[in-house]
Amino acid sequence: MVYRGYIDDLRNTDNAWVEAEIWNFHYGSNILVPNLRQDGMAIWKDVTNSRGFLIQTSILHEIARIHHGFFE
């Protein structure tokens, strides 16, 4: 688990807020994921720094660090 806790979100109010558990699973390119949903509910997505809140950006930096990658 990379992060567990409060997430800054536009839907947050004084009485309701968003919390998340963020997990990072890293598979090599030769591993097949047979149980990945095919109905469009789960997708692979490139990560960019074009939008997002500070907490999400810091989590992506941490994941890049774990995998000796780079996230600008």
PDB file of N, CA, C, O and CB in Angstrom:
ATOM      1  N   MET A   1       0.853  -1.169   0.000  1.00  0.00           N
ATOM      2  CA  MET A   1       0.000   0.000   0.000  1.00  0.00           C
ATOM      3  C   MET A   1       0.903   1.236   0.000  1.00  0.00           C
ATOM      4  O   MET A   1       1.843   1.340   0.788  1.00  0.00           O
ATOM      5  CB  MET A   1      -0.973  -0.005   1.230  1.00  0.00           C
ATOM      6  N   VAL A   2       0.598   2.149  -0.885  1.00  0.00           N
ATOM      7  CA  VAL A   2       1.389   3.371  -1.008  1.00  0.00           C
ATOM      8  C   VAL A   2       0.802   4.487  -0.151  1.00  0.00           C
ATOM      9  O   VAL A   2       1.541   5.289   0.419  1.00  0.00           O
ATOM     10  CB  VAL A   2       1.464   3.815  -2.475  1.00  0.00           C
ATOM     11  N   TYR A   3      -0.515   4.539  -0.058  1.00  0.00           N
ATOM     12  CA  TYR A   3      -1.166   5.616   0.699  1.00  0.00           C
ATOM     13  C   TYR A   3      -2.523   5.144   1.198  1.00  0.00           C
ATOM     14  O   TYR A   3      -3.226   4.389   0.525  1.00  0.00           O
ATOM     15  CB  TYR A   3      -1.323   6.891  -0.172  1.00  0.00           C
ATOM     16  N   ARG A   4      -2.873   5.603   2.384  1.00  0.00           N
ATOM     17  CA  ARG A   4      -4.206   5.358   2.929  1.00  0.00           C
ATOM     18  C   ARG A   4      -4.613   6.595   3.714  1.00  0.00           C
ATOM     19  O   ARG A   4      -3.926   7.002   4.651  1.00  0.00           O
ATOM     20  CB  ARG A   4      -4.238   4.068   3.834  1.00  0.00           C
ATOM     21  N   GLY A   5      -5.746   7.195   3.321  1.00  0.00           N
ATOM     22  CA  GLY A   5      -6.196   8.359   4.063  1.00  0.00           C
ATOM     23  C   GLY A   5      -7.016   9.325   3.240  1.00  0.00           C
ATOM     24  O   GLY A   5      -7.592   8.972   2.211  1.00  0.00           O
ATOM     25  N   TYR A   6      -7.054  10.545   3.718  1.00  0.00           N
ATOM     26  CA  TYR A   6      -7.844  11.630   3.141  1.00  0.00           C
ATOM     27  C   TYR A   6      -7.329  12.004   1.765  1.00  0.00           C
ATOM     28  O   TYR A   6      -6.119  12.064   1.544  1.00  0.00           O
ATOM     29  CB  TYR A   6      -7.826  12.852   4.055  1.00  0.00           C
ATOM     30  N   ILE A   7      -8.250  12.256   0.831  1.00  0.00           N
ATOM     31  CA  ILE A   7      -7.914  12.733  -0.509  1.00  0.00           C
ATOM     32  C   ILE A   7      -8.627  14.062  -0.726  1.00  0.00           C
ATOM     33  O   ILE A   7      -9.837  14.168  -0.529  1.00  0.00           O
ATOM     34  CB  ILE A   7      -8.316  11.685  -1.611  1.00  0.00           C
ATOM     35  N   ASP A   8      -7.867  15.075  -1.135  1.00  0.00           N
ATOM     36  CA  ASP A   8      -8.472  16.368  -1.446  1.00  0.00           C
ATOM     37  C   ASP A   8      -9.323  16.212  -2.700  1.00  0.00           C
ATOM     38  O   ASP A   8      -8.819  15.787  -3.740  1.00  0.00           O
ATOM     39  CB  ASP A   8      -7.381  17.475  -1.642  1.00  0.00           C
ATOM     40  N   ASP A   9     -10.591  16.547  -2.614  1.00  0.00           N
ATOM     41  CA  ASP A   9     -11.523  16.324  -3.720  1.00  0.00           C
ATOM     42  C   ASP A   9     -12.574  17.422  -3.713  1.00  0.00           C
ATOM     43  O   ASP A   9     -12.950  17.924  -2.654  1.00  0.00           O
ATOM     44  CB  ASP A   9     -12.191  14.922  -3.620  1.00  0.00           C
ATOM     45  N   LEU A  10     -13.043  17.789  -4.886  1.00  0.00           N
ATOM     46  CA  LEU A  10     -14.058  18.841  -4.993  1.00  0.00           C
ATOM     47  C   LEU A  10     -15.365  18.467  -4.301  1.00  0.00           C
ATOM     48  O   LEU A  10     -16.143  19.350  -3.939  1.00  0.00           O
ATOM     49  CB  LEU A  10     -14.329  19.149  -6.450  1.00  0.00           C
ATOM     50  N   ARG A  11     -15.618  17.180  -4.112  1.00  0.00           N
ATOM     51  CA  ARG A  11     -16.860  16.734  -3.457  1.00  0.00           C
ATOM     52  C   ARG A  11     -16.796  16.810  -1.938  1.00  0.00           C
ATOM     53  O   ARG A  11     -17.819  16.631  -1.277  1.00  0.00           O
ATOM     54  CB  ARG A  11     -17.177  15.317  -3.868  1.00  0.00           C
ATOM     55  N   ASN A  12     -15.633  17.066  -1.373  1.00  0.00           N
ATOM     56  CA  ASN A  12     -15.493  17.126   0.078  1.00  0.00           C
ATOM     57  C   ASN A  12     -16.299  18.285   0.662  1.00  0.00           C
ATOM     58  O   ASN A  12     -16.364  19.370   0.086  1.00  0.00           O
ATOM     59  CB  ASN A  12     -14.018  17.262   0.463  1.00  0.00           C
ATOM     60  N   THR A  13     -16.907  18.030   1.813  1.00  0.00           N
ATOM     61  CA  THR A  13     -17.625  19.065   2.562  1.00  0.00           C
ATOM     62  C   THR A  13     -17.191  18.974   4.017  1.00  0.00           C
ATOM     63  O   THR A  13     -16.320  18.173   4.357  1.00  0.00           O
ATOM     64  CB  THR A  13     -19.184  18.905   2.424  1.00  0.00           C
ATOM     65  N   ASP A  14     -17.796  19.795   4.885  1.00  0.00           N
ATOM     66  CA  ASP A  14     -17.497  19.711   6.310  1.00  0.00           C
ATOM     67  C   ASP A  14     -17.957  18.385   6.900  1.00  0.00           C
ATOM     68  O   ASP A  14     -17.386  17.912   7.883  1.00  0.00           O
ATOM     69  CB  ASP A  14     -18.152  20.864   7.054  1.00  0.00           C
ATOM     70  N   ASN A  15     -18.987  17.779   6.306  1.00  0.00           N
ATOM     71  CA  ASN A  15     -19.576  16.565   6.863  1.00  0.00           C
ATOM     72  C   ASN A  15     -19.290  15.305   6.054  1.00  0.00           C
ATOM     73  O   ASN A  15     -19.669  14.211   6.473  1.00  0.00           O
ATOM     74  CB  ASN A  15     -21.046  16.742   6.981  1.00  0.00           C
ATOM     75  N   ALA A  16     -18.643  15.432   4.928  1.00  0.00           N
ATOM     76  CA  ALA A  16     -18.342  14.269   4.087  1.00  0.00           C
ATOM     77  C   ALA A  16     -17.049  14.527   3.318  1.00  0.00           C
ATOM     78  O   ALA A  16     -16.806  15.641   2.855  1.00  0.00           O
ATOM     79  CB  ALA A  16     -19.517  13.967   3.105  1.00  0.00           C
ATOM     80  N   TRP A  17     -16.234  13.502   3.187  1.00  0.00           N
ATOM     81  CA  TRP A  17     -14.968  13.659   2.489  1.00  0.00           C
ATOM     82  C   TRP A  17     -14.565  12.328   1.865  1.00  0.00           C
ATOM     83  O   TRP A  17     -15.123  11.276   2.177  1.00  0.00           O
ATOM     84  CB  TRP A  17     -13.870  14.172   3.449  1.00  0.00           C
ATOM     85  N   VAL A  18     -13.594  12.406   0.989  1.00  0.00           N
ATOM     86  CA  VAL A  18     -13.129  11.227   0.267  1.00  0.00           C
ATOM     87  C   VAL A  18     -11.880  10.682   0.952  1.00  0.00           C
ATOM     88  O   VAL A  18     -10.944  11.423   1.253  1.00  0.00           O
ATOM     89  CB  VAL A  18     -12.840  11.563  -1.224  1.00  0.00           C
ATOM     90  N   GLU A  19     -11.884   9.378   1.189  1.00  0.00           N
ATOM     91  CA  GLU A  19     -10.704   8.677   1.676  1.00  0.00           C
ATOM     92  C   GLU A  19     -10.371   7.593   0.670  1.00  0.00           C
ATOM     93  O   GLU A  19     -11.254   7.103  -0.034  1.00  0.00           O
ATOM     94  CB  GLU A  19     -10.932   8.079   3.105  1.00  0.00           C
ATOM     95  N   ALA A  20      -9.109   7.216   0.598  1.00  0.00           N
ATOM     96  CA  ALA A  20      -8.707   6.215  -0.394  1.00  0.00           C
ATOM     97  C   ALA A  20      -7.591   5.333   0.144  1.00  0.00           C
ATOM     98  O   ALA A  20      -6.825   5.728   1.024  1.00  0.00           O
ATOM     99  CB  ALA A  20      -8.258   6.894  -1.692  1.00  0.00           C
ATOM    100  N   GLU A  21      -7.523   4.134  -0.407  1.00  0.00           N
ATOM    101  CA  GLU A  21      -6.376   3.250  -0.268  1.00  0.00           C
ATOM    102  C   GLU A  21      -5.770   3.146  -1.653  1.00  0.00           C
ATOM    103  O   GLU A  21      -6.454   2.775  -2.607  1.00  0.00           O
ATOM    104  CB  GLU A  21      -6.774   1.830   0.317  1.00  0.00           C
ATOM    105  N   ILE A  22      -4.508   3.466  -1.770  1.00  0.00           N
ATOM    106  CA  ILE A  22      -3.849   3.409  -3.069  1.00  0.00           C
ATOM    107  C   ILE A  22      -2.774   2.335  -3.003  1.00  0.00           C
ATOM    108  O   ILE A  22      -1.830   2.409  -2.217  1.00  0.00           O
ATOM    109  CB  ILE A  22      -3.241   4.796  -3.466  1.00  0.00           C
ATOM    110  N   TRP A  23      -2.953   1.339  -3.856  1.00  0.00           N
ATOM    111  CA  TRP A  23      -2.038   0.207  -3.941  1.00  0.00           C
ATOM    112  C   TRP A  23      -1.293   0.283  -5.258  1.00  0.00           C
ATOM    113  O   TRP A  23      -1.829   0.764  -6.257  1.00  0.00           O
ATOM    114  CB  TRP A  23      -2.793  -1.142  -3.810  1.00  0.00           C
ATOM    115  N   ASN A  24      -0.080  -0.183  -5.259  1.00  0.00           N
ATOM    116  CA  ASN A  24       0.707  -0.237  -6.487  1.00  0.00           C
ATOM    117  C   ASN A  24       1.131  -1.680  -6.730  1.00  0.00           C
ATOM    118  O   ASN A  24       1.845  -2.272  -5.920  1.00  0.00           O
ATOM    119  CB  ASN A  24       1.950   0.706  -6.406  1.00  0.00           C
ATOM    120  N   PHE A  25       0.692  -2.230  -7.834  1.00  0.00           N
ATOM    121  CA  PHE A  25       1.102  -3.563  -8.258  1.00  0.00           C
ATOM    122  C   PHE A  25       1.894  -3.393  -9.542  1.00  0.00           C
ATOM    123  O   PHE A  25       1.411  -2.794 -10.503  1.00  0.00           O
ATOM    124  CB  PHE A  25      -0.133  -4.524  -8.461  1.00  0.00           C
ATOM    125  N   HIS A  26       3.095  -3.913  -9.556  1.00  0.00           N
ATOM    126  CA  HIS A  26       3.953  -3.752 -10.738  1.00  0.00           C
ATOM    127  C   HIS A  26       4.224  -5.127 -11.326  1.00  0.00           C
ATOM    128  O   HIS A  26       4.830  -5.982 -10.680  1.00  0.00           O
ATOM    129  CB  HIS A  26       5.296  -3.023 -10.378  1.00  0.00           C
ATOM    130  N   TYR A  27       3.773  -5.331 -12.547  1.00  0.00           N
ATOM    131  CA  TYR A  27       3.967  -6.599 -13.240  1.00  0.00           C
ATOM    132  C   TYR A  27       4.907  -6.391 -14.410  1.00  0.00           C
ATOM    133  O   TYR A  27       4.852  -5.365 -15.088  1.00  0.00           O
ATOM    134  CB  TYR A  27       2.619  -7.184 -13.721  1.00  0.00           C
ATOM    135  N   GLY A  28       5.774  -7.370 -14.646  1.00  0.00           N
ATOM    136  CA  GLY A  28       6.637  -7.324 -15.818  1.00  0.00           C
ATOM    137  C   GLY A  28       5.813  -7.487 -17.083  1.00  0.00           C
ATOM    138  O   GLY A  28       4.671  -7.943 -17.034  1.00  0.00           O
ATOM    139  N   SER A  29       6.385  -7.118 -18.202  1.00  0.00           N
ATOM    140  CA  SER A  29       5.632  -7.152 -19.462  1.00  0.00           C
ATOM    141  C   SER A  29       5.299  -8.563 -19.918  1.00  0.00           C
ATOM    142  O   SER A  29       4.423  -8.738 -20.765  1.00  0.00           O
ATOM    143  CB  SER A  29       6.412  -6.454 -20.544  1.00  0.00           C
ATOM    144  N   ASN A  30       5.974  -9.576 -19.380  1.00  0.00           N
ATOM    145  CA  ASN A  30       5.709 -10.942 -19.809  1.00  0.00           C
ATOM    146  C   ASN A  30       4.627 -11.633 -18.976  1.00  0.00           C
ATOM    147  O   ASN A  30       4.336 -12.808 -19.203  1.00  0.00           O
ATOM    148  CB  ASN A  30       6.979 -11.744 -19.747  1.00  0.00           C
ATOM    149  N   ILE A  31       4.041 -10.939 -18.040  1.00  0.00           N
ATOM    150  CA  ILE A  31       2.992 -11.518 -17.198  1.00  0.00           C
ATOM    151  C   ILE A  31       1.629 -11.133 -17.757  1.00  0.00           C
ATOM    152  O   ILE A  31       1.347  -9.960 -18.000  1.00  0.00           O
ATOM    153  CB  ILE A  31       3.133 -11.045 -15.724  1.00  0.00           C
ATOM    154  N   LEU A  32       0.796 -12.138 -17.954  1.00  0.00           N
ATOM    155  CA  LEU A  32      -0.571 -11.893 -18.410  1.00  0.00           C
ATOM    156  C   LEU A  32      -1.473 -11.696 -17.208  1.00  0.00           C
ATOM    157  O   LEU A  32      -1.258 -12.306 -16.160  1.00  0.00           O
ATOM    158  CB  LEU A  32      -1.084 -13.058 -19.292  1.00  0.00           C
ATOM    159  N   VAL A  33      -2.462 -10.866 -17.347  1.00  0.00           N
ATOM    160  CA  VAL A  33      -3.430 -10.622 -16.284  1.00  0.00           C
ATOM    161  C   VAL A  33      -4.776 -11.142 -16.786  1.00  0.00           C
ATOM    162  O   VAL A  33      -5.565 -10.372 -17.334  1.00  0.00           O
ATOM    163  CB  VAL A  33      -3.502  -9.086 -15.893  1.00  0.00           C
ATOM    164  N   PRO A  34      -5.051 -12.446 -16.607  1.00  0.00           N
ATOM    165  CA  PRO A  34      -6.241 -13.040 -17.215  1.00  0.00           C
ATOM    166  C   PRO A  34      -7.557 -12.535 -16.639  1.00  0.00           C
ATOM    167  O   PRO A  34      -8.587 -12.614 -17.308  1.00  0.00           O
ATOM    168  CB  PRO A  34      -6.184 -14.516 -17.067  1.00  0.00           C
ATOM    169  N   ASN A  35      -7.546 -12.026 -15.431  1.00  0.00           N
ATOM    170  CA  ASN A  35      -8.799 -11.602 -14.805  1.00  0.00           C
ATOM    171  C   ASN A  35      -9.093 -10.116 -14.980  1.00  0.00           C
ATOM    172  O   ASN A  35     -10.024  -9.597 -14.365  1.00  0.00           O
ATOM    173  CB  ASN A  35      -8.767 -11.930 -13.343  1.00  0.00           C
ATOM    174  N   LEU A  36      -8.313  -9.427 -15.809  1.00  0.00           N
ATOM    175  CA  LEU A  36      -8.586  -8.014 -16.065  1.00  0.00           C
ATOM    176  C   LEU A  36      -9.915  -7.889 -16.789  1.00  0.00           C
ATOM    177  O   LEU A  36     -10.149  -8.563 -17.793  1.00  0.00           O
ATOM    178  CB  LEU A  36      -7.444  -7.361 -16.893  1.00  0.00           C
ATOM    179  N   ARG A  37     -10.758  -7.051 -16.293  1.00  0.00           N
ATOM    180  CA  ARG A  37     -12.103  -6.914 -16.872  1.00  0.00           C
ATOM    181  C   ARG A  37     -12.036  -6.461 -18.319  1.00  0.00           C
ATOM    182  O   ARG A  37     -11.227  -5.603 -18.672  1.00  0.00           O
ATOM    183  CB  ARG A  37     -12.940  -5.924 -16.059  1.00  0.00           C
ATOM    184  N   GLN A  38     -12.876  -7.032 -19.145  1.00  0.00           N
ATOM    185  CA  GLN A  38     -12.923  -6.706 -20.563  1.00  0.00           C
ATOM    186  C   GLN A  38     -14.123  -5.837 -20.921  1.00  0.00           C
ATOM    187  O   GLN A  38     -14.321  -5.515 -22.093  1.00  0.00           O
ATOM    188  CB  GLN A  38     -12.951  -7.973 -21.379  1.00  0.00           C
ATOM    189  N   ASP A  39     -14.926  -5.451 -19.931  1.00  0.00           N
ATOM    190  CA  ASP A  39     -16.146  -4.689 -20.212  1.00  0.00           C
ATOM    191  C   ASP A  39     -15.948  -3.178 -20.140  1.00  0.00           C
ATOM    192  O   ASP A  39     -16.921  -2.424 -20.132  1.00  0.00           O
ATOM    193  CB  ASP A  39     -17.225  -5.093 -19.248  1.00  0.00           C
ATOM    194  N   GLY A  40     -14.700  -2.738 -20.087  1.00  0.00           N
ATOM    195  CA  GLY A  40     -14.424  -1.309 -20.062  1.00  0.00           C
ATOM    196  C   GLY A  40     -14.405  -0.707 -18.666  1.00  0.00           C
ATOM    197  O   GLY A  40     -14.162   0.491 -18.522  1.00  0.00           O
ATOM    198  N   MET A  41     -14.657  -1.510 -17.632  1.00  0.00           N
ATOM    199  CA  MET A  41     -14.671  -0.987 -16.266  1.00  0.00           C
ATOM    200  C   MET A  41     -13.258  -0.790 -15.714  1.00  0.00           C
ATOM    201  O   MET A  41     -13.054  -0.010 -14.784  1.00  0.00           O
ATOM    202  CB  MET A  41     -15.454  -1.925 -15.357  1.00  0.00           C
ATOM    203  N   ALA A  42     -12.295  -1.493 -16.285  1.00  0.00           N
ATOM    204  CA  ALA A  42     -10.900  -1.329 -15.877  1.00  0.00           C
ATOM    205  C   ALA A  42     -10.079  -1.095 -17.134  1.00  0.00           C
ATOM    206  O   ALA A  42     -10.233  -1.800 -18.131  1.00  0.00           O
ATOM    207  CB  ALA A  42     -10.375  -2.579 -15.078  1.00  0.00           C
ATOM    208  N   ILE A  43      -9.207  -0.098 -17.074  1.00  0.00           N
ATOM    209  CA  ILE A  43      -8.404   0.218 -18.257  1.00  0.00           C
ATOM    210  C   ILE A  43      -6.973   0.528 -17.836  1.00  0.00           C
ATOM    211  O   ILE A  43      -6.726   0.916 -16.694  1.00  0.00           O
ATOM    212  CB  ILE A  43      -9.013   1.414 -19.038  1.00  0.00           C
ATOM    213  N   TRP A  44      -6.038   0.356 -18.756  1.00  0.00           N
ATOM    214  CA  TRP A  44      -4.675   0.821 -18.569  1.00  0.00           C
ATOM    215  C   TRP A  44      -4.655   2.288 -18.975  1.00  0.00           C
ATOM    216  O   TRP A  44      -5.277   2.669 -19.966  1.00  0.00           O
ATOM    217  CB  TRP A  44      -3.640  -0.033 -19.403  1.00  0.00           C
ATOM    218  N   LYS A  45      -3.956   3.097 -18.225  1.00  0.00           N
ATOM    219  CA  LYS A  45      -3.947   4.523 -18.529  1.00  0.00           C
ATOM    220  C   LYS A  45      -2.553   5.092 -18.300  1.00  0.00           C
ATOM    221  O   LYS A  45      -1.908   4.804 -17.292  1.00  0.00           O
ATOM    222  CB  LYS A  45      -4.987   5.275 -17.671  1.00  0.00           C
ATOM    223  N   ASP A  46      -2.096   5.908 -19.257  1.00  0.00           N
ATOM    224  CA  ASP A  46      -0.831   6.616 -19.071  1.00  0.00           C
ATOM    225  C   ASP A  46      -1.027   7.696 -18.015  1.00  0.00           C
ATOM    226  O   ASP A  46      -2.064   8.357 -17.970  1.00  0.00           O
ATOM    227  CB  ASP A  46      -0.326   7.234 -20.414  1.00  0.00           C
ATOM    228  N   VAL A  47      -0.030   7.865 -17.177  1.00  0.00           N
ATOM    229  CA  VAL A  47      -0.101   8.858 -16.110  1.00  0.00           C
ATOM    230  C   VAL A  47       0.624  10.112 -16.565  1.00  0.00           C
ATOM    231  O   VAL A  47       1.767  10.052 -17.018  1.00  0.00           O
ATOM    232  CB  VAL A  47       0.509   8.312 -14.786  1.00  0.00           C
ATOM    233  N   THR A  48      -0.049  11.246 -16.439  1.00  0.00           N
ATOM    234  CA  THR A  48       0.582  12.523 -16.748  1.00  0.00           C
ATOM    235  C   THR A  48       0.379  13.459 -15.567  1.00  0.00           C
ATOM    236  O   THR A  48      -0.438  13.195 -14.685  1.00  0.00           O
ATOM    237  CB  THR A  48       0.002  13.140 -18.056  1.00  0.00           C
ATOM    238  N   ASN A  49       1.110  14.525 -15.558  1.00  0.00           N
ATOM    239  CA  ASN A  49       1.011  15.508 -14.488  1.00  0.00           C
ATOM    240  C   ASN A  49       0.138  16.683 -14.920  1.00  0.00           C
ATOM    241  O   ASN A  49       0.288  17.788 -14.399  1.00  0.00           O
ATOM    242  CB  ASN A  49       2.406  16.000 -14.079  1.00  0.00           C
ATOM    243  N   SER A  50      -0.770  16.455 -15.865  1.00  0.00           N
ATOM    244  CA  SER A  50      -1.551  17.554 -16.413  1.00  0.00           C
ATOM    245  C   SER A  50      -2.632  18.059 -15.464  1.00  0.00           C
ATOM    246  O   SER A  50      -3.071  19.203 -15.572  1.00  0.00           O
ATOM    247  CB  SER A  50      -2.178  17.128 -17.699  1.00  0.00           C
ATOM    248  N   ARG A  51      -3.056  17.218 -14.547  1.00  0.00           N
ATOM    249  CA  ARG A  51      -4.069  17.657 -13.585  1.00  0.00           C
ATOM    250  C   ARG A  51      -3.954  16.798 -12.340  1.00  0.00           C
ATOM    251  O   ARG A  51      -3.286  15.764 -12.345  1.00  0.00           O
ATOM    252  CB  ARG A  51      -5.507  17.572 -14.189  1.00  0.00           C
ATOM    253  N   GLY A  52      -4.592  17.221 -11.303  1.00  0.00           N
ATOM    254  CA  GLY A  52      -4.542  16.454 -10.073  1.00  0.00           C
ATOM    255  C   GLY A  52      -4.220  17.342  -8.894  1.00  0.00           C
ATOM    256  O   GLY A  52      -3.731  18.462  -9.045  1.00  0.00           O
ATOM    257  N   PHE A  53      -4.499  16.827  -7.741  1.00  0.00           N
ATOM    258  CA  PHE A  53      -4.230  17.552  -6.511  1.00  0.00           C
ATOM    259  C   PHE A  53      -2.851  17.171  -5.985  1.00  0.00           C
ATOM    260  O   PHE A  53      -2.258  16.192  -6.436  1.00  0.00           O
ATOM    261  CB  PHE A  53      -5.317  17.263  -5.454  1.00  0.00           C
ATOM    262  N   LEU A  54      -2.357  17.924  -5.058  1.00  0.00           N
ATOM    263  CA  LEU A  54      -1.016  17.723  -4.525  1.00  0.00           C
ATOM    264  C   LEU A  54      -0.824  16.312  -3.983  1.00  0.00           C
ATOM    265  O   LEU A  54       0.219  15.703  -4.221  1.00  0.00           O
ATOM    266  CB  LEU A  54      -0.732  18.736  -3.435  1.00  0.00           C
ATOM    267  N   ILE A  55      -1.805  15.778  -3.258  1.00  0.00           N
ATOM    268  CA  ILE A  55      -1.622  14.455  -2.661  1.00  0.00           C
ATOM    269  C   ILE A  55      -1.474  13.387  -3.736  1.00  0.00           C
ATOM    270  O   ILE A  55      -0.644  12.488  -3.596  1.00  0.00           O
ATOM    271  CB  ILE A  55      -2.799  14.115  -1.742  1.00  0.00           C
ATOM    272  N   GLN A  56      -2.262  13.464  -4.808  1.00  0.00           N
ATOM    273  CA  GLN A  56      -2.133  12.477  -5.872  1.00  0.00           C
ATOM    274  C   GLN A  56      -0.775  12.597  -6.553  1.00  0.00           C
ATOM    275  O   GLN A  56      -0.153  11.585  -6.878  1.00  0.00           O
ATOM    276  CB  GLN A  56      -3.260  12.643  -6.898  1.00  0.00           C
ATOM    277  N   THR A  57      -0.313  13.815  -6.770  1.00  0.00           N
ATOM    278  CA  THR A  57       0.988  14.030  -7.394  1.00  0.00           C
ATOM    279  C   THR A  57       2.098  13.463  -6.523  1.00  0.00           C
ATOM    280  O   THR A  57       3.019  12.832  -7.040  1.00  0.00           O
ATOM    281  CB  THR A  57       1.223  15.523  -7.652  1.00  0.00           C
ATOM    282  N   SER A  58       2.032  13.673  -5.220  1.00  0.00           N
ATOM    283  CA  SER A  58       3.073  13.153  -4.333  1.00  0.00           C
ATOM    284  C   SER A  58       3.049  11.628  -4.294  1.00  0.00           C
ATOM    285  O   SER A  58       4.099  10.999  -4.160  1.00  0.00           O
ATOM    286  CB  SER A  58       2.901  13.719  -2.916  1.00  0.00           C
ATOM    287  N   ILE A  59       1.874  11.029  -4.410  1.00  0.00           N
ATOM    288  CA  ILE A  59       1.776   9.566  -4.451  1.00  0.00           C
ATOM    289  C   ILE A  59       2.410   9.036  -5.735  1.00  0.00           C
ATOM    290  O   ILE A  59       3.120   8.031  -5.703  1.00  0.00           O
ATOM    291  CB  ILE A  59       0.296   9.110  -4.351  1.00  0.00           C
ATOM    292  N   LEU A  60       2.162   9.699  -6.861  1.00  0.00           N
ATOM    293  CA  LEU A  60       2.761   9.271  -8.125  1.00  0.00           C
ATOM    294  C   LEU A  60       4.283   9.417  -8.092  1.00  0.00           C
ATOM    295  O   LEU A  60       4.995   8.591  -8.662  1.00  0.00           O
ATOM    296  CB  LEU A  60       2.179  10.081  -9.292  1.00  0.00           C
ATOM    297  N   HIS A  61       4.783  10.457  -7.434  1.00  0.00           N
ATOM    298  CA  HIS A  61       6.228  10.605  -7.269  1.00  0.00           C
ATOM    299  C   HIS A  61       6.784   9.438  -6.453  1.00  0.00           C
ATOM    300  O   HIS A  61       7.849   8.912  -6.774  1.00  0.00           O
ATOM    301  CB  HIS A  61       6.567  11.953  -6.587  1.00  0.00           C
ATOM    302  N   GLU A  62       6.078   9.035  -5.412  1.00  0.00           N
ATOM    303  CA  GLU A  62       6.523   7.919  -4.571  1.00  0.00           C
ATOM    304  C   GLU A  62       6.544   6.614  -5.357  1.00  0.00           C
ATOM    305  O   GLU A  62       7.491   5.838  -5.233  1.00  0.00           O
ATOM    306  CB  GLU A  62       5.615   7.777  -3.344  1.00  0.00           C
ATOM    307  N   ILE A  63       5.521   6.362  -6.159  1.00  0.00           N
ATOM    308  CA  ILE A  63       5.485   5.143  -6.971  1.00  0.00           C
ATOM    309  C   ILE A  63       6.639   5.152  -7.975  1.00  0.00           C
ATOM    310  O   ILE A  63       7.286   4.124  -8.175  1.00  0.00           O
ATOM    311  CB  ILE A  63       4.124   5.012  -7.710  1.00  0.00           C
ATOM    312  N   ALA A  64       6.903   6.289  -8.602  1.00  0.00           N
ATOM    313  CA  ALA A  64       8.030   6.385  -9.535  1.00  0.00           C
ATOM    314  C   ALA A  64       9.347   6.111  -8.815  1.00  0.00           C
ATOM    315  O   ALA A  64      10.218   5.432  -9.359  1.00  0.00           O
ATOM    316  CB  ALA A  64       8.066   7.778 -10.200  1.00  0.00           C
ATOM    317  N   ARG A  65       9.500   6.629  -7.603  1.00  0.00           N
ATOM    318  CA  ARG A  65      10.723   6.401  -6.833  1.00  0.00           C
ATOM    319  C   ARG A  65      10.896   4.921  -6.516  1.00  0.00           C
ATOM    320  O   ARG A  65      12.000   4.392  -6.639  1.00  0.00           O
ATOM    321  CB  ARG A  65      10.702   7.219  -5.536  1.00  0.00           C
ATOM    322  N   ILE A  66       9.825   4.247  -6.112  1.00  0.00           N
ATOM    323  CA  ILE A  66       9.882   2.822  -5.783  1.00  0.00           C
ATOM    324  C   ILE A  66      10.410   2.013  -6.966  1.00  0.00           C
ATOM    325  O   ILE A  66      11.178   1.066  -6.790  1.00  0.00           O
ATOM    326  CB  ILE A  66       8.492   2.309  -5.369  1.00  0.00           C
ATOM    327  N   HIS A  67       9.991   2.397  -8.170  1.00  0.00           N
ATOM    328  CA  HIS A  67      10.356   1.639  -9.370  1.00  0.00           C
ATOM    329  C   HIS A  67      11.523   2.266 -10.132  1.00  0.00           C
ATOM    330  O   HIS A  67      11.758   1.945 -11.297  1.00  0.00           O
ATOM    331  CB  HIS A  67       9.157   1.524 -10.288  1.00  0.00           C
ATOM    332  N   HIS A  68      12.251   3.164  -9.463  1.00  0.00           N
ATOM    333  CA  HIS A  68      13.395   3.846 -10.078  1.00  0.00           C
ATOM    334  C   HIS A  68      12.979   4.507 -11.392  1.00  0.00           C
ATOM    335  O   HIS A  68      13.711   4.488 -12.381  1.00  0.00           O
ATOM    336  CB  HIS A  68      14.555   2.852 -10.323  1.00  0.00           C
ATOM    337  N   GLY A  69      11.792   5.087 -11.368  1.00  0.00           N
ATOM    338  CA  GLY A  69      11.262   5.773 -12.542  1.00  0.00           C
ATOM    339  C   GLY A  69      11.314   7.273 -12.359  1.00  0.00           C
ATOM    340  O   GLY A  69      11.952   7.782 -11.438  1.00  0.00           O
ATOM    341  N   PHE A  70      10.643   7.964 -13.238  1.00  0.00           N
ATOM    342  CA  PHE A  70      10.647   9.424 -13.215  1.00  0.00           C
ATOM    343  C   PHE A  70       9.239   9.926 -13.467  1.00  0.00           C
ATOM    344  O   PHE A  70       8.572   9.485 -14.403  1.00  0.00           O
ATOM    345  CB  PHE A  70      11.632  10.000 -14.267  1.00  0.00           C
ATOM    346  N   PHE A  71       8.796  10.831 -12.646  1.00  0.00           N
ATOM    347  CA  PHE A  71       7.503  11.477 -12.825  1.00  0.00           C
ATOM    348  C   PHE A  71       7.714  12.952 -12.591  1.00  0.00           C
ATOM    349  O   PHE A  71       8.104  13.356 -11.496  1.00  0.00           O
ATOM    350  CB  PHE A  71       6.412  10.892 -11.864  1.00  0.00           C
ATOM    351  N   GLU A  72       7.465  13.762 -13.598  1.00  0.00           N
ATOM    352  CA  GLU A  72       7.718  15.203 -13.506  1.00  0.00           C
ATOM    353  C   GLU A  72       6.473  15.953 -13.145  1.00  0.00           C
ATOM    354  O   GLU A  72       6.502  17.177 -13.025  1.00  0.00           O
ATOM    355  CB  GLU A  72       8.271  15.736 -14.806  1.00  0.00           C
TER     356      GLU A  72
END
